[in-house]
Amino acid sequence: VLIPTGRFQMGGTEHEHVVARKAGSQPSWLARELPAHWVAIERSFALGRYPVTVGEWRRFVRATAWQPQLDIDWTQPGFEQDDWHPVVNLSWQDAQQYVRWLSMMTGALYRLPGEAEWQYACRAGTRTAFSFGDEIGTEYANYDGHFTYGAGVRGEFRGGTTRVGSFQPNPWGLYDMHGNVWEWTQDPAHDHYDGAPLDGSAWEEDGDPARRIVRGGAWLYQPRYLRAAARNGYSAVLANDVVGFRVARKLG
């Protein structure tokens, strides 16, 4: 999907944080989303319509004879999946191998999106907690529906991933930007936005390169983690059943 150039406010707002705290968010979590700041995405890029699927990952494995570094089986995450589910149990390092292979096979430059690019694409021109508004229900995304956010109501807990594209896309045509699986981004983990780039580039300086930012929330998580502004950091060598990834492609 073509992501246009433009400006957006990155981070969480005071009003949103009031609601998030009522939903159980810890102050230390919300502090990661500050200070809110304007970012200009100066170069358009393409972003995967869906997270990378089991079927797409399977083609990579067959082509490269890839072997996992950890004793974790991506084919058996603990719940049923078919080729149209987002692949899980893959580390940030695994995702890097995939984008290098995809670039080599296609001649285009594939990569992980930067954190700012990810949030910009997730928001898709909106300024609400989620791209579809300030409320969320399990008809909009895959998360733990035992819990609510704001004036939302309880819903379904599906106990695993859902097929990509099972819910409505955001205004730019991107699916599963909220829930289903956390998604790796390029950026090392930073505990706040002080000093963050304002041009949409990945924030490679400082931070903790052993941990990388994941975005979007997941099927096992409460709805407060699915907010467009919410951010988390995971070990780059960690692989588990709540994290996948989406690819970006350089244009021109």
N, C-alpha and C positions, 0 to 999 in steps of 0.2 A: 504494500500500500504506500503510495506517495505521501510523505509527510511534508507539508509546506513550511516555508520560513514564517517566522512570526515571533511575538513576544508573549511571555506569560509570567505570572507570579509563582515562583517555586517555594514550596513550604506550606505550613499550616497557618490558618488565620486564628485570631483570638476567639472568635465565635465558634469556629469548628472545634477548637481545643476544649471549650467549655462542654460541648456535647460529648466529645470523646472521653473526657474525664468522668462524666456521668455514666458512660458505657464501660468504664473500668480501666481506661488508659492511665498508665503511670506517668507522673511528671517527667521522669528521666527519658521515657520514650518520646514524649512530645517535644522535649528540648532538642531532640535530634532534627526536628523539622524547622528549627529557627537559626538565624533570623530569616523570615520570609524576604525574598528578594526577586527583583525582575531579571529575567534571563531572555536574551535575544537568540533565537535559533537562526543563525545566519546562513546555514547551508541546508537545503532540503535533502532528505535521504529517504530510503525505502525501509519499511519495517514489516516483518512477517504478519500476515493477517491473523495467524494463529501461533501459539507456541509450537515448537518442534514436536512432531508426533512420534509415537512408537514406530510407525511404519517408516518414517523418514530416517529415524535413528537406525533402524534395522538395515536399511540400505547402506548407510555409512559403515556399520559393523561388517557387513558382508564384503564391502569394497576394500576395507583397510585391515581386516582381521584384528580390529581393536580389541584389547583386553582391559577390563577394569583394574585399577590399582588397589581397590579396596575389595573386601570380601562381601560385596553387596551385589545382588542380581537385579539388573534393570528389567529383566523379563518377568520377575516375580515380586512386585512391590508389596504384596499382601492384600490386594484387591483385584478384581477383574479389570483387564484392559484389552482393547483391540487396537488395530493400527491407527485408529482415529482419536486415541486418547493422547494427552501430552505425556511425553516420556519423562520419567523421574529417576531418582537414584543415580544422578550424574553430578559430578563436581564442576566447579568453575573451570578447572583445568581440562576436564572432558569437553566442556562447551567450546573452549579455545581450540581444541583439536578438530572439532567438527567444523568450525567456521574456516579454519585453514584448509581443510579438505574441500569444503564447498567452494572456496575461492579458487583453488587449484582446478577443480573439475569444471567450473563455469567460466573462468577468466574474469569474473567480476570480483570486487573486493567486499567480502562478507565479514562481519564482525559482530560483537555484542554491542547493543546500544549503550550509550552513556546514561548515567542516572538522570541527568537533566532532559535528555532526549526522550527517555522512557516516560517521565512524568508529563512532559509536554504532549506526547502522543496519547497518553492515558486520558489527560484532561480534554484533549480535542476541542479546545476553545471554551470549555466550561470552567466555572470557578466554584462549583459545589463540591461537597465531600466526595461524591462519586460522579462519574460522567453522566449518569442519568438522574442526578438530583441529590438532595441531602438525606434521603431515606434509602434503605436497601431492604430487599426481601429475597428469599431463596428462589423466586421466579426470575430474578435478575442475575444471579451469580451462584457459584458453588462454594459454600462455606458452612460452618457449623451453625445451623439454624436454631439450635437450642438457645442461642443468645440473640439479643436485639441491639439495635443502634438507633438513638434518637426516638422518634415516634413509631419506628418500625415494629412489626409483629414477629413472633416466633414462626419458624418454618421447618423445612426438612433438613436433616443431616444425612448426607448420602454415603458417608463412610469411605470415600475414595474419589478419584478423579472422574470427571464426566468427559464425554467426547468434546473435542474442540468444536466451537460453533453451536453449542447447545443453547446458548442464550443470545439475546439481541446484541448486536455490535454497538460500539460507541459511535458518536457522530462522524468519525472519520473511517468507519468500516473495520475497526479492529475488534477482535473477539477475545474474551477471557482476560481482559486487562485487569479486571477485579476478580479475585478468587481463583479457584481450580488449583493452580500451582504458583508459588513464588517464582520469580524469574530473575536469573543472574543478570547483572549489568557489568559494565567494564570497570567501574570505579572501585578503588580501595575504600574501605570503611572509614568514614569520618564521623565524629560524634556530634557535629553541628555544621552549619553552613558558613561560618566565619572564614572568609578568604576563598570561597568557592568561585569558580570561573563564571563569568556573566555572558559568555558567548555560546553556551550549550555544549562545550567540549567536555570530555570525561575529565574528572578531577584526579589526575594521576599523582600529583605532588602530595607529600606528607601522608597523613592517614596511616592505615595499617594494611599493607599490601597482602598480608596473610589472610585477611578477611575481605570479602567483597560484598557490595550492596546488593540485596535482593529486593524486589518490588512486587506489589500486587496482592499479597495475602494468598491463602490456600484453603483447600477443602476442609482441613482440620482446624482452621483458625476462626476466631470470633470475628464478627463483621467490622469491628473497629480497625482491624489490621488491613482491611481492604480499601481504606480511603486512598485517594489518589496521592495524598501527601505522605502517607505512612512509609517508613523505611526501616530496614533491618540489615544487619551484617552477619554473614556466615563465613566460616572457614572456607577458603578456596579449595581445599582438598576434601571437604565434607560432601557426602552424597546421602540423601535420604528421600523419603517418599512424598515430600511436600514441595520439592524444588525442581523446576525445569528451566527452560530458557527459550528465548525468541531471538531471531537473528535480524540484524540490520544490514543494509547494503548501501555502499557509497554510490552516489550518482555522479556521472560526468567524469 
